[in-house]
Amino acid sequence: AWLFNLRGSDIECNPVFFAYAVVSDDQAVLFVQELDDGKQGLSETVKSQLEGARVSAQPYSQFFVDVKPIIAGKKVFIEPSSCSMAILDLVPPEFRVKGLSPVETFKAAKNEKEIQGLANASKKDSLALCELLALLEYQVGKADGERPTEASVADLMGELRKKQPLCVGDSFPTISSVGPNSAVVHYRPEKKSCR
């Protein structure tokens, strides 16, 4: 997703989509899963931008068939920490070039616009958190008020965040916990069993 500056929602709390990509000296091919599911997969705008950048979009299921002639007899860069055995098996050992993907290095360096975006997102999240704390203080302070639960607080936090402009979704589920549950790493409250 990052390499092509695209975002998706195939994985909860991650702005990515299931895909394979092959980039060579003379072509770039993006294999997108949604094209297999009979869905459009990519908007007309994205298709046009990819075509303008000479990137071909193909069905995800075609990757293991279509990639063979693309890489035949060529050196192939492989990142061992994220490469599956199925992909590794496509490349004869003498053609494997192993190393850290340059994408990871590029992702780690933020430009001014990205830094400002992070600052803006932090301000918006802080605003939502302040609104949540004010609502909780009011609700708990009422003598006849319904006591909030871990799950209701997590749901409310999500609603307040989604009210913020440009909010796409959470980066991880809200960790809302009290008492013994507060010691559980990445605790996720369930409506039927939470405190």
N, C-alpha and C positions, 0 to 999 in steps of 0.2 A: 504494500500500500504506500509506504513512504517513498520508495524509489520513483513511483509514478505520480506522487502527490495526490493520491486518491484516498478516500475514506469509505468505510462500510460499517455494517452492524451485524456481521455473522457471529461474533463472539461477544457475550455480555460484558459490558464495561470496557470494551476495547474498540477503537474506531477502525477496525480492519475487516477484511473479507478473505475468504478462502481463495487462494490463487497460487499458481506457479508462475515464474517469469524466467525467460531465457533472453539474455542480452549478449549479442555477439558484435563483431566489428561491423557487420552489414545488416543486422536486423534485431528487432526487439519484439518478443511475443509474450503477451499476457494471457494466461489460461485462467478463466474466471468460472467459478463453480455455478453461479446463477444461470449462466448460459446453458448448462446441462439441465437445469430444472424447468426449462421452457419459459423462463422469465426473461425479461428484456436484459436484466443484469447491469447494463450500463445505460445511462441517459444518452440522448442524442448529442447533447453538448459534450459529454465526456468522450463518446465515440469520435466525434469530430476533432476534439483536441488530441486524442491519441493518434488518429490518422494523420493529423498535421505534424505530429512528432515522429511519424513513421513507425508507430507501435501497432502491431496486429493483435486483435482480441480474438481468442479462440476458446472453445469449451474446455473446461477443467479436465474432463474425462479423456481428452485427446492428448494430454501432456506426454504420457509415456510412449505414445505412438509417434507424435509429431517431433519430439525432441531428438530422437535418434539420428535422423539425417542432419539436423542442425549442428549437433556436436561431433558427428563422425570424424575421426582423425584429427580433432582439434584439442588443444589444451583447454581444460575446464576448471575454472576457479570454484573451489568448494570450501565452505566454512564447516569444519568438522563438528562444531558444537550444535549446529542446527540442521545439518544435512541428514536426511533419513537414509537408511540402508538401501531402500529401493532406488533412490536417486544415485547413491554412491555406486551401486552395482551397474548403473548405466555407463559409468565412465571407467575405462580400463586404468589400472593403477599408474601406468606410464604417462597417462594424460591428465592426471589429477594434480592440481596446484592448490595446496591447502594454505589457509590463512584466515585472518579476521576480515570479515566483509567490510569494504570501504563505506558501505551504507551506515554501519554502526558508528564509525568515526564522524561521518557527516551529521548524523542524528544528534550526536553529543554536542556539537557546536551550534549554538543558537545565534541567529542574527538579531538585529535590533527589533524588528517587527515581532519575532517570536518571543523575545524577552518581554516586550510590552504586552503581548498577548497573555503571557503567564502572569504578569503583574495584574492585568485587568481581571483575569479569571479568579485570582486570589482575592481581589477586592469584592467581586460579586459573591464568592463563596462565603467570605467573612460577613457580608451583609445578610445573606440567608441564615447563617449561624446566629447572628445577633437577633434576627427576627424570631428564630426558633427559641432562643433562650428567653426572650421577652414573653412569648406566648406561653412557655412552660411556667415561668414565674407567675404569670397571671392565673393560669389554670390550677396550679398547685396551691396558690394563695386563696382560692375560692373555697369556702367551707363546704359547699354542696357540689363542688366541681368533680368531674370524673377524673380519676387518677390515670395519668398516661402510662402506657406500657412501653417496654423496649421496642416492640414492633410498631406501635402507633407513632412513637417519636421518630423512628427510622423512616416511616412513610411520610410523615410531616416534613422531615428534612428534605426528602426527595422532591416533594411538592414545592417547597420554598425555593429550592435550587432551580427547578424547571421554570419558575416564574422569571428568572433572570434572563435578560436578552442574550441570545446566541448559545444558550445552554443546549447541549446535545444529549447529555446524560452523565451518569456518575462514572468515575474512573474505577471505583470499586463499591460494593454494597456498603451502605452506612453501618458503622459499628456502633450500635446503641445498646449499652449494657449497664447493669447495676448489680451491686452486691457480689455474690460469688461469680457471676458471669463476666464481671469486668476484668477478671484475670485471664480469660480465655482469649488467646490470640486470634484475631480476625473472626470473632464471634458474630454470628448472624442470627438475630432473633426470629423465632417462628411464632406466629400468632397464637397457636394452641398451647405452647409450652413456655412462653417468655414470662418475665417478671413484670 
